[in-house]
Structures are given as structure tokens and as C-alpha cells.
Amino acid sequence: MKTIKPIILLICTSFLFINLSCKPEIEKEGFVNVEGGKIWYKIVGNGEGIPLLVMHGGPGSRSCSMMPGLSLLSNERPVIFYDQLGSGNSDRPKDTALYKIDRFVNEIDLLRSALDLKELHILGHSCGGTFLIEYMVTKRPKGVKSIIFSSPMLSTPVWIDDANILLSQLPVTLQDTISKYENIKNYTAPEYLKATDSFYARHLSRKSWPYQNTVDCENVPGFNNDIYNYMWGPTEFTATGTLKDFDRTPDLGSITEPILFITGEYDEARPETIFKFQKLSKNADVEIIKDAAHMTMIDQPEQVAKAIRKFLKRIEN
């Protein structure tokens, strides 16, 4: 019996070693199968901190524009970017039945499973915040250590109210032009597009409008207007799509994980509204990024990284 025990121990140890060594290595960049096609992801950094998953907005935008700013966090933890189905480097099926909230929510779990993300923080920017709050409320997922709502769209009625306030602050000539073409539903007239650009330069990105492609966005397909129009509408302040009645603000109080709200000083997601969201939540902080609009990580990347780093460090400690 004395000689059998070491043999058994050796066999068990060998099996354990073989099992661990056969565990597939996760690629830093690749594709994950989801309903309707494949979605692209990229992991930046390999620090010891809990990974941060980043969800871009739109709907129909892409993650590459967020990489330069949010990659500043990658010296402490892996930062995982991915393009939702229909966006960026991911497949772009034409079937609009695929572009529904629950399918985007299911993407998160499929990605987590493929990348073995048992523990993580999640950041949802703009419409990424829409899908993130739906994920937290409907899935009640395990292993999510905190969530970051970055300039989030959590309620379409609230978003439109904020947009109307910001529109009322434009020069009267611009207001009249926008109103004129909104009333006749002509969203492609040159005068209308010029007026909406004035709004976007104030409230989407004060540093770069129209957006200037970074190295990360080279050879990446552009914004998918088909998804944007189908789910949202023709402009940031006109909601006619499938999200027109979306509202999860009553459910903010059901989220028990720590929350960080981030928004820009001149954001479409107005600071006044973000503070209201904080009051509806159980455990939430707010960071207002100075001299920034909606794309805070483009306008003020260092400020954003500092705010997120401070929050995550507090959570992990």
C-alpha cells in the first residue's frame, strides 16, 4: 500500500498537468460566433487587474474610435474592445430581425464565455449603456464587479427631453432650420445637415467633428447608418426606431453592483440628468469630464482614464 499511494498521486498530478496544458489559449484578437454571424474583439494589455469590457455606442458605431483613450487603462488590466453585430469589423447581416435588444444582450454572455471572463468590469458608452443596463436587469449576471455608464442612453424620452433643451440653446437661425426640415421629415437636405453638424460639434465631440480616423480605425468599415436608422432614427434628437419607447430608469435601483456614471460637461447625456440617475441608483458615483462632449474619451482621454482608474482601484481594493 505504501508504494501504491505515490503512484496514484503521480498519475493524478500528471492528469492535472495535461488538463491544464491543454487548456486553449485565448487569442488577443479574433472572432466569436453569435446569433446571426461573428463579432470581432481585441484585447489590449495584460495587467493583473480584473478585465474591463468596453461596449461601444451607436447603435451602429464601432469600438476603434474608443481605443486610443480607453487603452490608457491597459497598463493595469486587460481592456477588451468588441464590435457589436453589424458594426465595425464584425459581420453585417442585412436581416433587421437580428437587430433587437435581447440579441445584443446575449452577445455579452457569448463573448464572456469565449474569452473566459468569469470576473470583469463592464463599460457601456451611449447606446452601449442601453444594452448594458438591459443585461444587468434581465440577466442578473454573476461575476460583474462594477459597471460604468459612459454618457449613457438609459431612457429615450429622457434623451429626447435633453436634446430639446440643448437644441433650444442653439442660435435661432439653426433652430429654425432644424425645425423646418424635421417638420417635413427631410433629413438629407444640405441646410439641415449643416445645422445638425453645428449641434454635433457642440455636443458630440468638441475636439474632433467630424471624427478624424485614428490608426486603430484604418481599414475598419464605417458607421452603419442602416442599424442606426432602424433602431434609433435619423438624428441624435429624433427617435423613430425600435428604441423610441426604451426606458430602464425605473430599474436603476435594482442594480446592486457599484456604478460609475461618466459624462461630459457639454454632453448630450446632460450632467443634470446623470445626477438624477445617480439618485435612482443604490451605489453610484458621478464624474463630469470638463471641456468634453459626448465622446469624452476622444475629447479628454486622460481625464476619463483617471476617473475610471480611481473608481476601479477603489472597487478592487
BATORSE-604207 format. One record per residue (C-alpha): x, y, z; residue number from 1. Coordinates in steps of 0.5 Angstrom, whole numbers, plus 500, padded with zeros to 3 digits. Each point is the difference from the previous one (the first is absolute). Layout:
BEGIN
X_Y_Z_NUM
...
//
This chain:
BEGIN
500_500_500_1
506_505_501_2
502_499_493_3
493_501_497_4
499_507_503_5
506_503_497_6
498_497_493_7
493_502_501_8
502_507_502_9
505_501_494_10
494_497_495_11
495_506_503_12
506_505_499_13
501_498_493_14
493_500_498_15
499_507_503_16
506_503_497_17
498_497_493_18
493_503_501_19
503_507_502_20
505_500_494_21
494_498_495_22
496_506_502_23
499_504_494_24
504_507_500_25
496_506_498_26
502_504_494_27
501_507_501_28
496_502_494_29
494_496_497_30
493_498_499_31
494_497_504_32
494_496_497_33
494_504_502_34
493_499_497_35
500_503_493_36
507_500_499_37
507_501_503_38
502_506_504_39
507_503_501_40
504_501_506_41
507_503_502_42
504_499_507_43
504_506_502_44
505_499_505_45
501_494_505_46
501_503_507_47
498_497_507_48
493_504_501_49
493_497_498_50
499_501_493_51
496_506_497_52
495_498_495_53
498_506_495_54
493_501_496_55
500_505_495_56
494_504_498_57
496_502_494_58
496_495_499_59
505_499_494_60
506_503_502_61
507_497_502_62
505_499_505_63
506_502_496_64
499_507_502_65
500_499_507_66
506_496_500_67
505_506_501_68
497_503_506_69
498_493_504_70
506_497_498_71
504_504_505_72
497_496_505_73
503_493_497_74
507_501_505_75
496_498_506_76
495_495_497_77
498_497_493_78
495_504_496_79
495_496_496_80
497_504_494_81
495_497_495_82
496_502_494_83
492_498_501_84
497_496_494_85
499_505_494_86
506_504_503_87
507_502_498_88
504_493_499_89
494_496_502_90
495_496_495_91
495_505_497_92
494_496_498_93
494_503_497_94
494_497_504_95
498_505_504_96
496_495_505_97
507_499_503_98
501_507_502_99
496_499_506_100
502_502_508_101
500_493_502_102
504_497_495_103
505_506_501_104
500_498_508_105
501_492_498_106
506_502_496_107
503_502_507_108
500_494_503_109
502_496_494_110
506_505_500_111
502_499_507_112
499_492_499_113
505_500_494_114
505_504_504_115
499_497_507_116
498_507_503_117
498_497_507_118
501_506_503_119
500_507_497_120
498_507_500_121
496_503_494_122
499_507_497_123
495_502_495_124
500_506_496_125
494_504_498_126
496_494_497_127
505_495_503_128
497_502_506_129
493_499_498_130
502_492_498_131
504_500_507_132
494_502_504_133
496_495_497_134
505_495_501_135
500_502_507_136
493_500_501_137
498_494_496_138
506_495_501_139
502_502_507_140
507_497_498_141
505_498_505_142
507_502_500_143
499_507_498_144
504_504_505_145
497_507_498_146
497_504_494_147
502_506_497_148
494_504_497_149
504_505_495_150
496_505_497_151
494_495_500_152
493_500_497_153
496_496_505_154
493_504_498_155
498_502_493_156
495_505_503_157
505_503_505_158
506_500_494_159
495_504_495_160
498_505_506_161
507_501_501_162
501_501_492_163
495_505_500_164
503_504_506_165
507_500_496_166
496_502_493_167
497_506_504_168
507_503_501_169
502_500_493_170
500_506_496_171
493_502_498_172
501_499_493_173
503_493_501_174
494_498_504_175
495_503_494_176
504_496_495_177
500_493_504_178
492_501_502_179
499_502_493_180
502_493_497_181
498_496_506_182
493_502_499_183
500_498_492_184
505_494_502_185
505_502_495_186
506_497_504_187
505_501_494_188
499_507_498_189
507_503_500_190
498_506_504_191
497_495_505_192
507_496_500_193
504_506_501_194
495_502_506_195
501_494_503_196
507_500_500_197
500_506_504_198
497_496_505_199
504_494_500_200
507_505_500_201
497_503_507_202
497_493_503_203
503_494_497_204
508_502_499_205
503_507_501_206
507_497_498_207
498_497_494_208
494_500_496_209
499_497_495_210
504_495_503_211
507_499_498_212
502_493_499_213
506_497_504_214
505_495_499_215
495_495_503_216
494_502_495_217
504_499_494_218
497_495_495_219
494_499_505_220
493_501_497_221
497_506_502_222
494_502_504_223
494_495_498_224
494_505_499_225
495_494_498_226
500_498_507_227
500_507_503_228
494_502_496_229
497_493_501_230
501_500_508_231
500_508_501_232
499_505_495_233
502_505_495_234
504_504_505_235
502_500_507_236
494_505_502_237
495_496_496_238
498_493_502_239
495_496_496_240
503_493_500_241
499_494_504_242
504_503_506_243
495_506_500_244
496_498_507_245
506_497_503_246
500_502_508_247
504_496_505_248
501_506_505_249
495_496_505_250
504_494_500_251
507_504_502_252
498_499_508_253
500_492_498_254
508_500_499_255
504_498_506_256
507_501_496_257
504_506_501_258
498_505_495_259
504_506_497_260
497_505_495_261
504_504_496_262
498_506_495_263
503_506_497_264
499_507_502_265
496_501_493_266
498_493_499_267
493_498_497_268
499_496_507_269
500_506_504_270
503_501_506_271
494_502_504_272
497_493_497_273
505_496_502_274
500_503_507_275
492_498_500_276
503_493_498_277
504_499_506_278
495_502_505_279
496_494_497_280
506_495_501_281
502_497_506_282
507_500_500_283
502_505_495_284
506_506_498_285
500_505_495_286
506_503_496_287
499_506_496_288
505_501_495_289
502_507_499_290
500_503_493_291
497_494_497_292
494_498_496_293
497_493_499_294
507_497_497_295
503_501_507_296
506_495_498_297
501_504_494_298
500_507_503_299
503_499_506_300
503_493_500_301
505_501_506_302
494_503_505_303
496_494_498_304
505_495_501_305
502_503_507_306
493_500_502_307
499_492_498_308
506_498_503_309
499_503_507_310
493_497_500_311
502_493_498_312
506_501_505_313
495_501_506_314
496_494_498_315
505_495_499_316
503_503_507_317
//
